Amino acid sequence: MALPWQAEEAPDPRLLVLNEPLAAELGMDPGFLRGSEGLLLLIGNLVPSGATPVAQAYAGHQFGGFAPRLGDGRALLLGEIVDADGHLRDVHLKGSGRTPFARGGDGLAAVGPMLREYIVSEAMHALGIPTTRSLAVVATGRPVRRETQLPGAVLTRVASSHLRVGSFQYARATGDLNLLRRLADHAITRHYAGAAEAEHPYLALFQGVIAAQASLVAQWMLVGFVHGVMNTDNMTISGETIDYGPCAFMEAFDPATVYSSIDEGGRYAYGNQPVMAEWNLTRLAEALLPLFHDEQEQAVAFAVESLGAFRRQYSAAWSAGMRAKLGLHDGLGDDVTSPLVDELLTLLQEGQVDYTSFFRSLGMAVRGHAEPVRGLFVDPAAFDAWAERWRGFGPDADMMDRVNPVYIPRNHLVEEALAAATGGDLDPLERLLDAVTAPCDERPGLERYAAAAPEGFGAYRTFCGT
């Protein structure tokens, strides 16, 4: 399920950004990584003794259509490393050149999309959301041809593994049940060790993935994150967010929000993400069926019963998270809070209210400063009626400030930083990273990083970067 491969030689590697705290977690010396040999290591042009970089094979449903052979078309798994906590982590490249899975692509990546993944993945990590991490972005000195000619770059990222739903789909499509079983055993060892002791280990593995994804997608929804391309090859077994292509954070609240230029039907719109996660997990169940039970009817029954837990687990995670965002204590039942939340979301949608600004400003209202949040509504009367009921539950402003970010990677700021970096100016990138990697810590001088996009910014579209 992987082919040994080598990264293409970069003619003029130059470090754009290095994640020094992550390097320290991995036991790597930032000083070395900034040097000439370190840069070659970060882009796969210097391979440690004993390491064999590989391009991984996987399948996937892409916008609903099944592709039996996808794989790392422009990526390489450099190898594994044991971090400071004793955990095994993958070190992986993106944009390192063509592989046998490239399917006609050039295997390269431009500076902008690689820096987007760096910014957004590190913002997600700072928000406490499970994610692949970005270690570095290195400019290669090789131009990349897209609509125009752009400077090329390689992203070095880190994950607990790069096993995907598509990995299991690939194994199942080969018809080799021994390969499927070996892959499942590896996933259990790597991510769900407790499943090995269960009566039905492979079913326990599946249930672990369901729980991880239910929690992950609830966290996306709570911060307004839109992944943009939730294909089965972009859903990890570990429950980490992966592949930040056409992703963005929602600004004006609207469940139909789509940022991806290729998602014309809104399949992966903000409000569809829980349903699409469940759909992807159903595809994982199909791949794993032969391992659940020798009798297909019983295997299907096990799968259906397990999948039934997704909606319950997602709803529980969403409800608990929304109570925290509203400063309400867990003692309040869903019968009390659900109508309050539903009415609020209707108000936000009708008023096209900025999602992040609303929740952060709402905490100020608890402290007696209601005008900032009221000012987000064209007609604040309906909000006032809702807020009166909400205040009756005694919301905790400190709790709200701990979970409601001031700073997210707002789309206009991301574009500003990427455009500047593509032109050689890294200052806007560094300032944005400073804000979003301490998202709940409000600081003077960073007001523009908390503000919504200017009116002239217009409708926003993102692209996959391939």
Residue pairs with C-beta under 8 A, 6 or more apart in sequence:
1 56
1 57
1 58
1 167
1 170
1 171
1 179
1 183
2 54
2 55
2 56
2 57
2 77
3 54
3 55
3 57
3 99
3 100
4 52
4 53
4 54
5 53
5 54
5 55
5 76
5 99
5 100
6 44
6 47
6 53
6 76
7 43
7 44
7 45
7 53
7 76
7 93
7 96
7 97
7 154
8 96
8 97
8 98
8 107
8 142
9 45
10 43
10 45
10 138
10 140
10 141
10 142
10 152
10 154
11 140
11 141
11 142
12 139
12 140
12 141
12 142
13 39
13 40
13 42
13 43
13 45
13 138
13 139
13 140
13 141
14 39
14 138
14 139
14 141
15 33
15 34
15 39
15 42
15 136
15 137
15 138
15 139
16 111
16 115
16 136
16 137
16 138
16 139
16 153
16 421
16 426
16 429
17 115
17 118
17 136
17 137
17 426
17 429
17 430
17 433
18 30
18 33
18 34
18 135
18 136
19 118
19 122
19 133
19 134
19 135
19 136
20 30
22 133
22 134
22 135
22 158
23 29
23 30
23 33
23 135
24 30
24 84
25 83
25 84
25 85
26 81
26 83
26 84
26 89
26 91
26 135
26 158
27 81
27 82
27 83
27 84
29 38
32 38
33 39
33 41
33 42
33 136
37 46
39 138
40 46
41 47
41 48
42 135
42 136
42 138
42 154
42 156
43 93
43 96
43 138
43 140
43 154
43 156
44 53
44 76
44 78
44 93
44 96
44 154
47 53
47 78
48 79
51 78
51 79
52 79
53 76
53 77
53 78
53 79
53 93
54 76
54 77
55 71
55 72
55 75
55 76
55 77
55 99
55 100
55 101
56 71
56 72
56 75
56 77
56 162
56 167
57 69
57 70
57 71
57 72
57 101
57 170
58 70
58 71
58 164
58 166
58 167
58 169
58 170
58 233
59 66
59 67
59 68
59 69
59 70
59 166
59 169
59 170
59 173
59 232
59 233
60 66
60 67
60 70
60 164
60 165
60 166
60 169
60 231
60 232
60 233
60 234
61 67
61 166
61 169
61 231
61 232
61 233
61 280
61 283
62 70
62 231
62 233
63 231
63 262
63 263
63 267
64 267
66 169
68 169
68 170
68 173
69 101
69 170
70 101
70 103
70 166
70 170
70 233
71 99
71 100
71 101
71 170
72 99
72 101
73 98
73 99
73 101
73 102
73 103
73 105
73 107
74 94
74 95
74 96
74 97
74 98
74 99
74 102
74 105
74 106
74 107
74 108
74 109
74 466
75 92
75 93
75 94
75 95
75 96
75 99
76 92
76 93
76 96
76 99
77 90
77 91
77 92
77 93
77 162
78 91
78 92
78 93
78 156
79 90
79 91
80 88
80 89
80 90
80 91
81 88
81 89
81 91
82 88
82 89
83 89
87 160
88 160
88 161
88 190
89 158
89 159
89 160
90 158
90 159
90 160
90 161
90 162
91 135
91 156
91 157
91 158
92 132
92 156
92 157
92 158
92 159
92 162
93 154
93 155
93 156
93 157
94 109
94 114
94 117
94 154
94 155
94 157
95 107
95 108
95 109
95 110
95 114
95 140
95 152
95 153
95 154
95 155
96 107
96 154
97 107
97 108
98 105
98 106
98 107
99 107
105 466
106 144
106 145
108 140
108 142
108 144
108 152
109 144
109 152
109 153
109 154
109 155
109 465
109 466
110 144
110 146
110 150
110 151
110 152
110 153
110 422
110 465
111 137
111 139
111 150
111 151
111 152
111 153
111 418
111 421
111 422
112 150
112 418
112 419
112 421
112 422
112 465
113 245
113 463
113 464
113 465
114 137
114 153
114 154
114 155
114 465
115 137
115 153
115 417
115 418
115 421
115 429
116 244
116 247
116 414
116 418
116 462
116 465
117 134
117 155
117 157
117 243
117 244
117 245
118 134
118 137
118 155
119 409
119 414
119 417
119 429
119 432
119 433
119 436
120 244
120 247
120 409
120 414
121 131
121 132
121 133
121 134
121 157
121 241
121 244
122 133
122 134
122 433
122 436
122 437
123 408
123 409
123 436
123 437
123 439
124 131
124 225
124 241
125 131
125 133
125 437
126 436
126 437
126 438
126 439
127 219
127 223
127 405
127 439
128 219
129 216
129 219
129 220
129 223
129 225
129 241
130 212
130 215
130 216
130 219
130 238
130 239
130 240
130 241
131 240
131 241
131 242
132 157
132 158
132 159
132 236
132 240
132 241
132 242
133 157
133 158
133 159
134 155
134 156
134 157
134 158
135 156
135 157
135 158
136 155
136 156
137 153
137 154
137 155
137 156
138 153
138 154
138 156
139 151
139 152
139 153
140 151
140 152
140 153
140 154
141 151
141 152
142 152
143 149
143 150
143 151
143 152
144 150
144 151
144 152
150 422
151 422
159 236
159 238
159 240
159 242
160 190
160 191
160 238
160 240
161 187
161 190
161 191
161 236
161 237
161 238
162 236
162 242
163 183
163 186
163 187
163 190
163 191
163 236
163 237
163 238
164 232
164 233
164 234
164 235
164 236
164 237
164 242
165 232
165 233
165 235
165 237
165 280
165 281
165 283
165 284
165 287
166 231
166 232
166 233
166 235
167 183
167 237
168 180
168 183
168 184
168 237
168 284
168 287
168 288
169 232
169 283
169 284
169 287
171 179
171 180
171 183
171 287
172 180
172 286
172 287
172 288
172 290
174 180
177 290
177 291
180 287
180 288
180 290
180 291
181 202
181 291
184 202
184 205
184 288
184 291
187 205
187 237
188 195
188 196
188 201
188 202
188 205
189 196
190 238
191 208
191 237
191 238
192 204
192 205
192 208
192 209
194 204
194 208
195 201
195 202
195 204
195 205
195 208
198 204
200 292
200 293
200 302
202 288
202 291
202 292
203 292
203 302
203 306
205 288
206 284
206 285
206 288
206 292
206 303
206 306
207 306
207 309
209 237
209 239
209 281
209 284
210 281
210 306
210 307
210 309
210 310
210 313
211 239
211 309
211 313
212 238
212 239
213 235
213 239
213 277
213 280
213 281
213 310
214 277
214 309
214 310
214 313
214 314
214 317
215 239
215 313
215 317
216 239
216 240
216 241
216 277
217 273
217 274
217 277
217 314
218 274
218 314
218 317
218 318
218 321
219 317
219 321
220 226
220 227
220 241
220 273
221 270
221 273
221 274
221 318
222 318
222 321
222 322
222 325
223 249
223 356
223 405
223 408
224 249
224 250
224 251
224 253
224 270
224 355
224 356
224 408
225 247
225 249
225 250
226 247
226 248
226 249
226 250
226 257
226 258
226 259
226 268
226 269
226 270
226 273
227 234
227 241
227 247
227 268
227 273
228 245
228 246
228 247
228 248
228 258
228 259
228 260
228 263
228 268
228 462
229 243
229 245
229 246
229 247
229 260
229 262
229 263
229 268
229 464
230 268
230 273
230 276
230 277
230 280
232 280
232 283
232 284
234 242
234 243
235 242
235 277
235 280
235 281
235 284
236 242
245 260
245 462
245 463
245 464
245 465
245 466
246 259
246 260
246 261
246 262
246 263
246 462
246 463
246 464
247 259
247 462
248 259
248 411
248 414
248 460
248 462
249 356
249 408
249 409
249 410
249 411
250 257
250 270
250 355
251 354
251 355
251 356
251 410
251 411
251 452
251 453
252 352
252 353
252 354
252 355
253 345
253 348
253 349
253 352
253 353
253 354
253 355
253 358
254 270
254 349
254 352
255 269
255 270
255 271
255 272
255 349
256 266
256 269
256 270
256 271
257 269
257 270
257 271
258 266
258 268
258 269
258 270
259 411
259 460
259 461
259 462
260 268
260 461
260 462
260 463
260 464
261 461
261 462
261 463
261 464
262 463
262 464
263 269
266 272
267 276
268 276
274 311
274 314
274 318
277 310
277 314
278 307
278 310
278 311
278 314
281 307
281 310
282 307
285 303
285 306
285 307
286 303
288 303
289 296
289 299
289 300
289 303
290 299
292 298
292 299
292 302
292 303
293 299
293 302
319 334
319 337
319 338
319 341
320 330
321 403
322 337
322 341
323 329
323 330
323 332
323 337
324 399
324 400
324 402
324 403
325 359
325 400
325 403
325 404
326 337
326 340
326 341
326 344
326 362
326 390
326 395
326 400
327 362
327 363
327 366
327 395
327 396
327 397
327 399
327 400
328 337
328 393
328 395
328 396
329 394
329 396
332 393
336 393
340 386
340 389
340 390
340 393
343 386
344 386
344 390
347 353
347 377
347 382
347 383
347 386
348 355
348 358
351 376
351 377
351 378
351 379
351 383
353 376
353 377
354 376
354 452
356 404
356 405
356 408
357 376
357 450
357 451
357 452
358 373
358 376
359 400
359 404
360 401
360 404
360 405
360 406
360 450
361 372
361 373
361 376
362 373
362 400
362 404
363 397
363 400
363 401
363 404
364 370
364 372
364 373
364 397
365 372
365 373
365 374
365 387
366 391
366 395
366 396
366 397
366 400
367 397
370 387
373 383
373 387
374 380
374 383
374 384
377 383
401 440
402 440
403 440
404 440
405 439
405 440
406 439
406 440
406 441
406 442
406 446
406 449
406 450
407 435
407 436
407 438
407 439
407 446
407 449
407 450
408 436
408 439
409 432
409 436
410 449
410 451
410 452
410 453
411 453
411 457
411 460
412 453
412 454
412 457
412 460
413 428
413 432
413 448
413 449
414 432
416 428
416 432
417 428
417 429
417 431
417 432
418 429
420 426
420 427
420 428
420 429
421 428
421 429
431 449
432 449
434 446
435 443
435 446
435 449
436 449
442 450
453 460
